[in-house]
């Protein structure tokens, strides 16, 4: 039996791809766009991915694509990730996206403050994956206008207590990654894969897990604080049919006692038994894990990271 990980944990890794590239990659992209040499332009057309890490490379691409329409039409993946404190005109982003109408994967990370209309009027009919650090007030109308988006990765929405996405109909989103309080607002009953991040010490994953209970969820990656020893029980109660699960422990505030779920092996054991559909599980902790040998998976749980999946015969195999 193949590991579920390749199917369930794939999108969750996508934001890593959108992180700041090495200077070498940036230079390659910039060199491709520079000049109007026919041979160089032909080479550029064969590259379907465009990554911009400074205003200069973005401006060069726009100037070039205006004269070589095919250059923008062949692009199916765009990353715009400008350094902090960069000064850029908002229309520069819109111009780039208007020249790449066939993009399927889009990542936008811009320094703040961000113009609230940065994505106004942008239509990308083939867009499927959208990753961004933009404030949620800047992406609300964009999400409603681009219903082809099925995978969404967002970061914290800001100081507001009410996420601007809370009342939107986002049933087209089936893969969702974001802060716990925003996932709680955005989950719509259609989510199949979810990543729940803890971005503040006051965050709680409980409401997010409950909000996902109405979805046909089969893959969950979730952060939890060290003192949340009921995390597995919460998952088993709300999401008993989950097939792939990754638990990532985050250290709690200093001065609080460290109580990991593995320090309560009986509850841990019972929760695992309730997850009858579980085929793959990964646990990342801040301390080494030790369980009595008579509990489920105890022989496989060692160190600070353990990863295993269930074979066709029902036996668990360690992948760590």
C-alpha positions in Angstrom: 0.0 0.0 0.0 1.4 3.4 -1.0 1.9 6.0 1.6 -1.0 8.5 2.0 1.6 11.2 2.6 2.3 11.7 -1.1 -1.4 12.6 -1.6 -2.4 14.3 1.6 0.7 16.2 2.6 1.6 17.5 -0.8 -0.1 20.9 -0.8 0.9 21.6 2.7 4.5 21.6 1.6 3.8 24.0 -1.3 4.4 27.2 0.7 8.0 26.1 1.2 8.4 26.4 -2.5 7.3 30.0 -2.3 9.9 31.0 0.3 12.6 33.5 -0.7 14.7 32.0 -3.4 18.5 31.9 -3.4 20.3 34.9 -5.1 21.3 32.5 -7.9 17.8 31.7 -8.8 16.8 35.3 -8.8 19.7 36.2 -11.1 18.7 33.5 -13.5 15.2 34.9 -13.7 16.4 38.4 -14.2 18.8 37.4 -16.9 16.1 35.7 -18.8 14.0 38.8 -18.9 16.7 41.2 -19.8 17.0 42.4 -23.4 15.1 41.6 -26.5 17.4 39.1 -28.1 15.2 36.6 -30.1 17.2 33.6 -28.9 16.9 34.7 -25.3 13.2 35.4 -25.7 12.7 31.9 -27.1 14.4 30.4 -24.1 12.3 32.4 -21.8 9.1 31.1 -23.4 10.1 27.5 -22.4 10.1 28.5 -18.7 6.5 28.4 -17.4 7.5 29.5 -13.9 8.2 33.2 -13.0 9.6 34.2 -9.6 10.1 37.8 -8.7 12.1 38.8 -5.6 12.6 42.5 -6.3 10.9 45.4 -8.1 13.5 45.5 -10.8 12.9 42.0 -12.1 9.2 42.5 -12.0 9.4 45.7 -14.0 11.7 44.1 -16.6 9.3 41.2 -17.1 6.3 43.6 -17.5 8.2 45.7 -20.1 9.3 42.5 -22.0 5.9 40.8 -21.9 4.2 43.9 -23.3 6.2 43.4 -26.5 6.2 39.6 -26.4 2.6 38.6 -25.5 3.5 34.9 -25.7 5.9 35.3 -22.9 3.1 36.0 -20.4 0.6 33.7 -21.9 2.7 30.6 -21.4 3.3 31.2 -17.7 1.4 28.9 -15.3 3.1 29.7 -12.0 4.0 33.1 -10.6 5.7 34.0 -7.3 6.0 37.6 -6.2 7.9 38.0 -3.0 9.3 41.4 -2.4 11.8 42.2 0.5 10.6 44.1 3.6 10.6 47.9 3.2 10.4 47.6 -0.6 8.7 50.6 -2.3 6.5 49.5 -5.1 3.5 50.9 -7.0 0.4 48.7 -6.5 -0.4 48.7 -10.2 2.9 46.9 -10.8 1.3 43.7 -9.3 -1.8 44.1 -11.3 0.1 44.6 -14.5 2.1 41.5 -14.0 -1.0 39.4 -13.3 -2.9 40.9 -16.3 0.0 39.7 -18.5 -0.1 36.2 -17.1 -3.8 35.3 -17.4 -3.2 31.5 -17.6 -1.5 31.2 -14.2 -2.5 28.1 -12.2 -0.3 28.6 -9.1 0.1 32.0 -7.5 2.1 33.2 -4.5 2.1 36.8 -3.4 4.1 38.1 -0.4 4.4 41.9 -0.1 5.7 44.3 2.5 3.1 46.2 4.5 1.3 48.5 4.4 -0.5 46.9 1.4 -3.0 48.8 -0.8 -6.4 47.3 0.0 -7.2 47.2 -3.8 -4.0 45.4 -4.7 -5.9 42.6 -6.4 -9.1 44.4 -7.4 -10.5 43.4 -10.8 -7.9 40.6 -11.3 -9.5 37.5 -13.0 -7.4 34.4 -13.4 -9.7 31.7 -14.7 -7.2 28.8 -14.4 -5.9 29.7 -10.9 -6.0 26.6 -8.6 -3.4 27.3 -5.9 -3.1 30.7 -4.1 -0.6 31.3 -1.3 -0.3 34.7 0.2 0.7 36.8 3.3 -1.5 39.7 2.3 -4.0 41.0 4.8 -7.3 39.2 4.4 -9.1 42.4 3.6 -7.0 42.6 0.5 -7.9 39.1 -0.8 -11.7 38.8 0.0 -13.0 40.1 -3.3 -10.3 38.3 -5.2 -11.3 34.9 -3.7 -15.0 35.6 -4.6 -14.1 36.5 -8.2 -11.8 33.5 -8.8 -13.9 30.5 -8.0 -11.3 28.2 -9.7 -9.2 28.4 -6.6 -9.3 25.1 -4.7 -6.1 25.4 -2.6 -5.6 28.4 -0.3 -2.8 29.2 2.1 -3.0 32.3 4.2 -1.2 33.9 7.1 -2.4 36.0 10.0 -5.2 38.5 9.1 -4.0 41.2 11.4 -5.1 42.7 14.8 -8.8 42.6 14.0 -10.8 40.1 16.1 -13.1 39.3 13.2 -11.4 37.7 10.1 -12.6 39.6 7.0 -13.1 36.2 5.3 -15.6 35.0 7.9 -18.8 35.6 6.0 -17.6 34.7 2.5 -19.0 31.7 0.6 -15.7 29.8 0.0 -17.1 26.4 -0.7 -14.8 26.1 -3.7 -11.8 25.8 -1.3 -11.0 22.2 -0.6 -7.3 22.5 0.5 -6.9 25.1 3.3 -3.9 26.3 5.3 -4.0 29.2 7.8 -4.1 30.4 11.4 -6.4 28.6 13.8 -8.9 31.5 14.2 -9.1 32.1 10.5 -9.5 28.4 9.6 -12.4 28.4 12.0 -14.1 31.2 10.0 -13.2 29.9 6.5 -14.0 26.2 6.8 -17.1 25.6 4.8 -18.0 22.0 4.9 -16.0 21.1 1.7 -12.4 21.0 3.0 -10.5 17.8 2.3 -7.0 18.8 3.4 -6.3 21.3 6.1 -3.3 22.7 8.0 -4.1 24.6 11.2 -1.3 26.9 12.5 -0.9 28.5 15.9 0.3 32.1 15.4 -0.3 33.4 18.9 0.0 32.1 22.4 -3.7 32.8 22.8 -4.7 30.7 19.8 -6.7 27.5 20.2 -7.0 24.7 17.7 -10.2 23.4 19.4 -12.6 25.6 17.5 -10.8 25.0 14.2 -11.1 21.2 14.7 -14.8 21.5 15.4 -15.3 23.8 12.4 -13.7 21.1 10.2 -16.0 18.4 11.5 -18.6 19.1 8.8 -16.1 18.6 6.0 -15.0 15.4 4.3 -11.6 15.9 5.7 -9.1 13.1 5.1 -5.8 14.9 5.8 -5.0 17.2 8.7 -1.8 18.9 9.8 -2.2 20.7 13.1 -0.1 22.7 15.6 -0.6 22.2 19.3 0.9 23.7 22.4 2.8 21.5 24.9 0.2 21.7 27.6 -2.6 20.6 25.2 -2.5 16.9 26.2 -6.1 16.4 24.8 -5.2 17.2 21.2 -5.5 13.7 19.9 -8.8 13.2 21.7 -10.1 16.4 20.2 -9.2 15.2 16.7 -10.7 11.7 17.3 -13.9 13.3 18.6 -14.5 15.7 15.8 -12.7 14.0 12.9 -12.9 10.3 13.4 -12.6 9.5 9.7 -9.3 11.3 9.1 -6.8 9.2 7.1 -3.6 11.2 7.4 -2.6 13.2 10.5 0.4 15.2 11.4 0.7 16.7 14.9 3.4 19.4 15.4 4.1 20.5 19.0 4.9 24.1 19.7 6.5 25.2 23.0 4.1 27.0 25.3 4.8 30.2 27.3 7.8 30.1 29.6 6.9 29.1 33.2 4.1 26.7 32.2 4.5 23.0 32.9 5.3 20.9 29.9 2.6 18.2 29.6 2.8 16.3 26.3 0.0 13.9 25.3 2.4 11.0 25.5 2.6 11.6 29.2 -1.0 10.3 29.3 -0.6 7.1 27.4 -4.0 5.7 28.3 -5.9 8.6 26.7 -3.4 8.6 23.8 -4.0 4.9 23.3 -7.8 5.2 23.4 -7.8 8.1 21.0 -5.7 6.2 18.5 -8.2 3.3 18.6 -11.1 5.7 17.8 -9.3 6.8 14.6 -10.3 3.6 12.7 -9.7 5.2 9.3 -6.2 6.4 10.1 -3.6 5.2 7.6 -0.7 7.6 8.3 0.4 9.6 11.3 3.4 11.8 12.0 4.3 13.4 15.3 6.8 16.2 15.9 7.6 17.1 19.5 9.9 19.3 21.5 10.9 16.4 23.8 11.7 12.7 23.2 8.7 10.5 23.2 8.4 7.4 25.4 5.4 5.2 25.8 4.9 1.9 27.7 5.4 -1.1 25.4 1.8 -2.4 25.8 0.2 0.7 24.1 -0.6 1.2 20.4 2.4 2.0 18.3 4.7 2.3 21.3 7.5 0.4 19.6 7.4 2.9 16.8 7.3 6.1 18.9 10.9 7.2 19.6 12.8 10.5 19.5 11.3 13.9 18.7 9.9 13.0 15.3 8.1 9.8 14.3 6.2 9.0 11.2 4.4 5.8 10.3 1.7 4.4 8.0 -0.6 1.4 8.0 0.1 -1.4 5.5 -2.5 -3.3 3.7 -2.4 -6.1 6.3 -3.2 -3.7 9.1 0.3 -3.5 10.5 2.0 -0.2 11.1 5.4 0.5 9.4 7.8 3.2 10.7 8.9 5.7 8.1 11.2 7.8 10.4 
